[in-house]
């Protein structure tokens, strides 16, 4: 059971990092929890909207405009996704993140 949870957590992190790579072209080794999307990665409002859409598609969730507006750092984005996934019925990630 513990190995399955580790696998799901790893899968979540890999998907999350791949989305950041696709969106911003930055390797996960250069992304840190306190990395700021606008200031450090040069994201504008369109980039942030596209990032939110990618998260929604990949993780099959809905992120409200209010939640999306609260995302300023990588940690904010990860925490937002974790919170949304925990509330999602039958989420394969909800119990392990």
Secondary structure, 3 states (H helix, E strand, C coil): CHHHHHHHHHHHHHHHHHHHHHHHCCCHHHCCCCCEHHHHHCCCHHHHHHHHHHHHHHHCCCCCHHHHHCCCEHHHHHHHHHHHHHHCCCCCCCCCC
